[in-house]
């Protein structure tokens, strides 16, 4: 735990993936999780770190994504997560997908959509929020 504390303090990441010796993803570890273990009834006790293992502190119930990627699932998961862990079929860590990268891609797509495609309104679209067809008329007043 001492080493994990030093790594998280120096790299300035909010959370880092925890891998076993064969690169299998096991969970996430944050500085907040580590500092929480140091808190005792009489204040902060750094000696508690040497008595604990990373697996006792890390977050294990972490959503992961694998091929084939489902963009709707990724977007849904990124609402509550700053990044998603990517693993292969055997659970080996292959990387992360960040909310920032997805937002950059969506932003690019939105700004370039009309340059590459002809976008026309769907006259049969029903706005579920108001329960009627959307007003697609164009009034240039």
C-alpha positions in Angstrom: 0.0 0.0 0.0 2.9 2.4 0.7 4.0 2.0 -3.0 0.5 2.6 -4.3 0.2 5.7 -2.1 3.4 7.1 -3.5 2.4 6.3 -7.1 -1.0 8.0 -6.8 0.5 11.0 -5.1 3.1 11.5 -7.8 1.2 10.7 -11.0 -1.8 12.9 -10.0 -4.4 10.6 -11.4 -7.7 10.3 -9.6 -7.8 6.5 -9.9 -5.5 3.9 -11.4 -6.2 0.3 -12.6 -4.9 -2.5 -10.5 -3.5 -5.5 -12.4 -2.2 -8.9 -11.4 1.1 -10.2 -12.6 -0.5 -11.5 -15.8 -2.0 -8.1 -16.6 -5.6 -9.2 -15.6 -7.7 -6.2 -14.5 -8.6 -6.6 -10.8 -10.0 -3.2 -9.8 -9.4 0.5 -9.3 -7.5 2.3 -6.6 -7.7 6.0 -5.7 -5.9 8.3 -3.3 -9.1 8.8 -1.4 -9.5 5.0 -0.9 -5.9 4.9 0.5 -6.3 8.0 2.8 -9.5 6.6 4.1 -7.7 3.5 5.3 -5.3 5.8 7.2 -8.0 7.4 9.2 -8.5 6.1 12.7 -10.3 7.3 15.8 -7.3 9.4 16.9 -6.6 11.0 13.5 -4.4 9.9 10.6 -2.2 6.8 11.1 0.1 6.2 8.1 1.4 3.0 9.7 -2.0 1.4 8.8 -0.8 1.4 5.1 1.9 -1.2 5.8 -0.6 -3.6 7.3 -3.0 -3.5 4.4 -3.0 -4.9 0.9 -4.2 -3.1 -2.2 -6.8 -5.8 -2.8 -8.4 -5.0 0.6 -8.9 -1.3 -0.4 -9.5 -1.2 -4.1 -12.9 -0.9 -5.8 -13.7 -4.3 -7.4 -17.2 -3.6 -8.8 -16.0 -1.7 -11.8 -17.7 -1.6 -15.2 -15.4 -2.7 -18.0 -15.9 -2.8 -21.7 -14.8 -5.4 -24.3 -15.0 -5.9 -28.0 -17.4 -5.4 -29.8 -17.9 -2.0 -28.3 -21.4 -0.7 -27.8 -21.3 3.1 -28.0 -24.7 3.5 -26.2 -23.4 1.4 -23.3 -20.2 3.4 -23.2 -22.1 6.7 -23.2 -24.4 5.5 -20.4 -21.5 4.2 -18.3 -19.5 7.4 -18.8 -22.2 9.5 -17.1 -21.0 8.2 -13.7 -17.4 7.4 -14.6 -14.5 9.6 -15.7 -13.1 6.6 -17.7 -13.9 3.0 -18.5 -11.4 0.2 -18.4 -11.0 -1.8 -21.6 -10.2 -5.6 -21.2 -9.9 -8.4 -23.7 -11.9 -11.6 -23.6 -9.6 -13.1 -20.9 -9.9 -10.0 -18.7 -6.5 -8.6 -19.5 -6.2 -4.9 -19.3 -5.8 -3.2 -22.8 -6.4 0.4 -21.9 -9.0 3.0 -20.9 -11.6 5.1 -22.7 -12.0 8.5 -21.1 -15.1 10.7 -21.0 -13.0 13.5 -22.4 -12.0 11.5 -25.5 -15.6 10.4 -26.2 -16.8 14.0 -25.8 -14.1 15.3 -28.2 -15.2 12.7 -30.7 -18.9 13.6 -30.3 -18.1 17.3 -30.6 -16.1 16.7 -33.8 -18.9 14.6 -35.2 -21.6 17.2 -34.4 -19.6 20.0 -35.9 -18.7 18.1 -39.1 -22.0 16.3 -39.5 -23.6 18.7 -42.0 -20.3 19.0 -44.0 -20.4 15.2 -44.7 -24.1 14.4 -44.7 -27.4 15.9 -45.8 -29.5 16.3 -42.6 -33.2 16.7 -43.1 -36.0 16.7 -40.4 -38.1 13.7 -40.0 -41.7 14.9 -40.3 -43.0 11.8 -38.5 -40.8 12.4 -35.4 -42.8 12.5 -32.2 -41.3 14.4 -29.3 -41.9 12.1 -26.3 -41.5 14.9 -23.9 -44.5 16.8 -25.2 -46.3 13.9 -26.9 -46.7 15.6 -30.3 -44.9 15.9 -33.5 -42.1 18.4 -33.4 -42.8 21.7 -35.2 -40.5 21.5 -38.2 -41.7 24.6 -39.9 -39.2 27.3 -40.7 -40.4 30.8 -40.1 -38.1 33.6 -41.3 -39.6 36.6 -39.7 
